[in-house]
Amino acid sequence: MIPEVSRNQSQLETLGAQALATRFSAIKPVSVSADLKSEYPAQEISRLLGSVLHQLGDRVCPVVHFFTAYEGEGGGGIAFEVALAAAQHSGKRTLFLNMNTTVDRSYQALAQKAVMSVEAFWGAESPQSSPLVVLYGSSLYYADFSKSAASAAANIDLVKILLAELRHSFDFIVIFSEGAASRGHIGALSALADGAVMVVEAERTRSPVVEQLKLQTETAGGRVIGTVLNRRRFYIPAWAYRVLFGRKS
């Protein structure tokens, strides 16, 4: 049974403290062997990860929230590759928490093995399966928050309790959600993280929208630590760039 939104904060805290951490350690996650193909240059992802970790400081388990203004801007792939880099190259026990009902192809192989959501796991009296999926040979874990599109908006208090408990089990948590322009709760989600990164699709999301979302996030108590410009189009051929800006032999 999924906890009702009407439960007060103290009840949520009590249930969370009693249930989540113990259950995660008691049930083994599903292990998946997958050949994940990177869609972005490794150097750029590594640089982005370094910048995020620097901005979040020396917290025991920093939480970063990646979000987009609209659906389909590619933010899920970027957020996931940052989480993957943290696990594979920095050795961090990393959780990628998908807050969407849609799944990006970059983590589709993991999502297909997620038999239940974190929300359902938290609310079940005797869960038999773990919501966590781990990439074989790494310290990268994947989980869906919910299978319901409206759930995160209705259960912000639950998300807060879950994150507080999950911080005890991981070194780094990456959350991703999309469609902030039409989903007002995403600003509240950013407020639960230590920092937020906005992924913007070039030539689609306009500057006034970016400024408005940044303001909404900060008004809700979140902190925008960076913006990523995705899918930038280059209209000058690569060879012309080399001729104009390359070094002469």
N, C-alpha and C positions, 0 to 999 in steps of 0.2 A: 504493500500500500504506500503510495507516494504521499509525503507529508503535505498537509493542507496549508495554504497560504495564510489562513487565519491564525495559525499557531503563533504565539508571541515569541519575542526574541529569546527569553530565558529558556523556554521549552526547546527551541531549536538548538541552543548552545548545549543543553543537557543531553539531548539525543545525539548530537554530533560528537560530543566528547566520548560518549559511551559506545558509539557504534563504528564510526568510520575507520579510525586508525587501526583498531583491532581486526576488523574485517579485511582490510587491505593486506595485512601481514599474514592472515590465516588462509587466504585463498590465492593460489598461484595464478599469475596472469597467463593469458594465452600467448604462446610464443609463435612468431611468424617469421619465416625466412623469405625475404623479398629482395629483389634487385631494384633498388630505387634509383631512378634516373633524375639527375639534377637538371633543372631548367634554367638555372642562373649561374653565372660565373662563380666558382668557389671563392675566389679572392674577394668579390663584392659581398658575398654572404658572410664570410669571415670578418670583413671590415664592419659590416652591420652588427654582427654579434658582439664584436669588441666594443663598439660604440654604445650598444644597449647596456652591456654589463658595466661599462664605465659610468654611464648615467645613473644606473641603479645602485651604485656604490657597493659597500661591503655587507649587504644584507645576507642573512643565513640562507634564505631561499627566495631570491628575487622573483617577482611575478610581473611579466610584461603582457600587455594586451594589444595585439595587432587588430586594427579594424579598417574597414573601407566605407566610403560614402554610399556606394551602390553595390549591388550583387555583380559578380563576374568580373571584378577588377584585378583578379590574380593575387589578392592579398593572402589567400590561404596557402598557396605554394611558397611564397616568401617566408611567411611565419613558420611553416613546417620546416623549411630548409634551415632556418635559424636554429630551431630546436634540434634538428638532426646534427648540425655542426657542433652545437654545445655538447651533445652526447658523444659524438664520434671523435672530435678533435680536442675538446676540453675535458672529457672524462666525467662530465656532470650527469648525475641521475636526473634525467629531464622528462617532464610530462608535457605533451602537446594536447591541450584540451579544446576540442572542437565545439563551439557554441552554436553551430548551424545545423540545420537538417540536411543541407546539401553537403556533398563531399568533393573536395578537389582531387583531381587525378593523381597528384603528387603523393597523397597518403591514402589512396583508395584501397590498396592492398591490405593496409592495416585496418581501415574502417570496416571492411567486409568481414573481419573476424571479431568485431566488437559485438558480442551477443546481447549485451544490455548496457544501458546508459549508467553514468555515475549517479544520476538522480534516482533511478529505479533501484540501484544497488543500495543506496543510502536508506531508501524507504522500505526495502524488503525485510521481513522479519527473519528469515533464514535463507539468505542468498546462497545459491549453489555454484554460481559462476562469478568470476571477477570481471569488472568492466574494463580492466586494463589489458591492453595488447602490447607486448614488448617485441621489438625488432631483434631477432635472434643475433647473438654475438655483440649486442650493443646495450647501452643503458638508456635507450630511447623508448618511452612509453606513450601510447596513444589511448585516448578515451573520448567518447561523446558525452557531453553534459546531459542531453536529453534527446528524445526522438520527437518532441513537440516543439513546433516553431514558436509558440507563445510562452513556453515554460520559463525561459530565462527572464523574461519581462515580469512574469508573475511571481518568481521566486528569487528575487535579489537577495533577500535575507538568507535563503538556503545557500546560494552561491557564496556568500560571505563566510558562512560556517564551513562549507566544504573546502574553501581555499585555506582557511585557518588550519584545518586538519591536514590537508594535503601538503602544506609547508613542512610538516614533520617527516614526510616520507620522501621528499625530493630535494634536489639542489637547485633546480631551476624550473619554472613553470611558464609555458607560453600558451596564452589564450588567443583564439581567433574568432571573430564574429564579423559579419558583413552587413551592409545596408543601413548604416547609421543615419542616413538622410531621412529614412522612413521609419526607423525604429528608435524611439526616444530612450529606451532603457540602456542603450549601448554606452551612453555617457556615464550612467550609474555603474556599469561593469568596469569601466576604466577607473572609476574612483576606488574600486576594490583592489586594483592592481597597484604596483609600485610606480608604474609608468606606462604610457600608451604611445603606440606608433601608428600613425595614419598612413595607409597605403593608397596612393592616388594614381589613377590611370591617366597618363598624358593625353591631352586633347579631349578628355571626357568630363572629368570633374573640374569645374571652374573654380577660380580663386575665391570668389565670394562664398561658395559652398564650403571650401576648406576652412576659411576663416570662421564661418558660422559654426562648423562642427568643433573646431578647436575651442571656441568660446563656450559652446554647450558642454564640452567635456570638462573644461576648467571650472565652469559654474557648478557642475555636479560634484566637484571635488577631485577630479582626476588631474593628472599631469602629463601633458603631451611632451614627450622627450625627443620626438623626431618625426619626419615625414619622408616617405619613400616614393619617388616618382617611378612608376612602373610602365612598361611598354612604350617607352619613348621612341618615336619614329625619326629616323635620320633620312632626310631628303637629298642630301649630297652623298654620292657614292663613296664607298670606303677608299677606293683608289685616289679619289680627289682629295680626301682628307690627308692621305699619306703624302701627296704631292705638295699640298699647301702647308701642312704642319709637321711633316716628317723631317727627320734629320737628313742632311745631305751626306752622301758617302764621300 
